[in-house]
Amino acid sequence: MTDPVHNPDAEHPVVIIGAGPAGLAAAYELTRHGRRPVVLEALPRVGGLARTEEYKGFAFDLGGHRFFTKVSEVEETWHEILGADLLHRPRLSRIYYRRRFFDYPLKPLNAFAGLGPLQSALIILSYLRWKIRPYPQEETFEEWVTNRFGRRLFLMFFKAYTEKVWGIPCSTLRAEWAAQRIKGLSLKTAVLSMFVKPKTRIKSLVTEFYYPRRGPGMMWNTVMRAVEQRGGSVRLNSPVLSIARTGSRIDHVLVASNGRIESIAGAQFISSMAVTDLVRKLTPPPPAEVLDAAGQLTYRDFLTVCLIVNRAHVFPDNWIYIHDPEVKVGRIQNFKNWSPEMVPDPTKTGLGLEYFCTEGDDLWTMADADLIELGKRELERVGLVRHGDVEDGCVVRVHKAYPVYDARYREHLDVIRKFVDRLDNLQTVGRNGLHRYNNQDHAMLTGMLAVRNITLNQRHDLWTVNTDQEYLEEIASTNGAERGNGRATPTQAAPSRDPDDRSPASGALLGGREAGAFSMFAGRRTRRR
Ligand SMILES: Cc1cc2nc3c(=O)[nH]c(=O)nc-3n(C[C@H](O)[C@H](O)[C@H](O)COP(=O)(O)OP(=O)(O)OC[C@H]3O[C@@H](n4cnc5c(N)ncnc54)[C@H](O)[C@@H]3O)c2cc1C
């Protein structure tokens, strides 16, 4: 008689909440250790914020998702998963203002050439005027930027986009955001930097990136299949409704599935749902102060109007920033330029018009048909596509797209963290799971490390992932190609005091990968260390 095969999952099942990059990376890592996790996903598809939606054969990301990282094991995992399906793509992204394109980030010579001699002279005069008589106090974003760039440049390239992303006037945004993100930079230093040789040049992250042949969703669908082939399961349409605990131990979760409510027990739990939702779903509930802290953490939401255009070529960029204040659209993605396979018919183009909003506001609650009409009108208004050339469209609303770092978020997060860290067999991972402005790579890393805490008994502190790392993209910025931290969050209040916090950039001015917030000028980079 042979001994029964030991199956750790029978005794110690690992339950993962959420099939976004963090949850699926955790599941994939578990299968590498021979484990068979159960992944519970509320939506009908995997990928979370990095999913790819499809409409009539046209594929659309929720915002274009570039794959780039300096975490080598994450990059190796991407290649392992997709092989030749992970394309190496050139990047072009520009600013569109008054029917002209400007390099992104702005380069003074290019900007002056685009604006013409008169506007350029006015910009310089305006700059000098504000140098001679600056605002005596720099309390707001508007005052801070005007003092360094002049009013004209502020109005042209800072104001409209920043307000679209943040949803509040620059005159009420705190100056510290700008100071934190672009200290040391002004029109003068930007111009001077054009003549200074770069110290570091890492071209690949600035001008190229990886992208799956059929969008990021392809990555996550492939991971789902791999997990299932290795004996794990990924259950879609399975929202976790509550998380039952006895003291500091999680016993099981209640999941809605096919009209029934099912209890799923586990020995270990990894959650990538928003940490605010996590604490609200605990039964018995956590202390009132924890729930109160969860109530104070906020998010900025986002929607994409996906349009099918009956034209083979619209513009050559992967995406463009729309600065014209007369339109609400913030950024336009051209998915065909991310990968030709994003469109089923080469005579057509799939565009994603990005609108930053907050759940419940006018944009968020607008009917889909009206949003599609708005998108068509705005495309025509900025002169990119004629109204009649758009043949169809759909709308995707994205909850909790950006965790907001406001003046007191760190304080509230600390209260939640203290409580969650005391739960013996639950780890919270990912972007909203840690309320950290993580991109896919760091979201994945938190999932992978959570697994090692379980299977290898390691002691990784997931809250510190991505607090002491900077992106190559930032370093690359010293060459004048791109500044900023590669991430920008639409943040609505006073600045964080978190010294590690590089993510909440000030809308249009800084950052750059997601909200399309961008560093105004290519130029010298200042390290915040
Ligand atoms: C506009 C935009 C552009 C971006 N661009 C880039 C980019 O260029 N490059 C890049 O690397 N990253 C980019 N990102 C960031 C990237 O999308 C995130 O870092 C990544 O998706 C985070 O993964 P996650 O698994 O932590 O969270 P999520 O992607 O949010 O996944 C969480 C999952 O949990 C599920 N869930 C939530 N609650 C429950 C519940 N109760 N029960 C079951 N399931 C639940 C959700 O449905 C979701 O699928 C961008 C993000 C946005 C919004």
The ligand as a Gaussian input file, in Angstrom:
#p B3LYP/6-31G(d) Opt

LIG

0 1
 C       -5.858000      54.657000     -16.647000
 C       -4.818000      53.738000     -16.123000
 C       -3.656000      53.533000     -16.856000
 C       -2.660000      52.670000     -16.376000
 N       -1.520000      52.496000     -17.118000
 C       -0.590000      51.605000     -16.713000
 C        0.547000      51.350000     -17.519000
 O        0.747000      51.959000     -18.567000
 N        1.429000      50.408000     -17.083000
 C        1.235000      49.711000     -15.913000
 O        2.046000      48.833000     -15.606000
 N        0.171000      49.960000     -15.120000
 C       -0.747000      50.885000     -15.489000
 N       -1.848000      51.122000     -14.699000
 C       -1.920000      50.499000     -13.365000
 C       -2.433000      49.057000     -13.395000
 O       -3.685000      49.017000     -14.009000
 C       -2.538000      48.589000     -11.954000
 O       -1.305000      48.726000     -11.313000
 C       -2.912000      47.128000     -11.810000
 O       -4.047000      46.815000     -12.541000
 C       -3.144000      46.842000     -10.334000
 O       -3.394000      45.478000     -10.160000
 P       -4.177000      44.919000      -8.887000
 O       -4.337000      43.482000      -9.103000
 O       -3.501000      45.420000      -7.688000
 O       -5.574000      45.666000      -8.888000
 P       -6.754000      45.672000      -9.912000
 O       -6.250000      45.718000     -11.292000
 O       -7.651000      46.764000      -9.450000
 O       -7.461000      44.263000      -9.680000
 C       -8.240000      43.999000      -8.548000
 C       -9.272000      42.946000      -8.927000
 O      -10.034000      42.615000      -7.771000
 C      -11.379000      42.461000      -8.153000
 N      -12.231000      42.642000      -6.977000
 C      -12.456000      43.794000      -6.287000
 N      -13.335000      43.572000      -5.290000
 C      -13.645000      42.254000      -5.338000
 C      -14.501000      41.425000      -4.575000
 N      -15.232000      41.898000      -3.545000
 N      -14.601000      40.115000      -4.907000
 C      -13.880000      39.596000      -5.930000
 N      -13.072000      40.353000      -6.700000
 C      -12.951000      41.667000      -6.407000
 C      -11.570000      43.536000      -9.197000
 O      -12.708000      43.279000     -10.013000
 C      -10.265000      43.444000      -9.962000
 O      -10.340000      42.544000     -11.033000
 C       -2.838000      51.989000     -15.143000
 C       -4.028000      52.192000     -14.413000
 C       -4.990000      53.061000     -14.881000
 C       -6.241000      53.263000     -14.084000

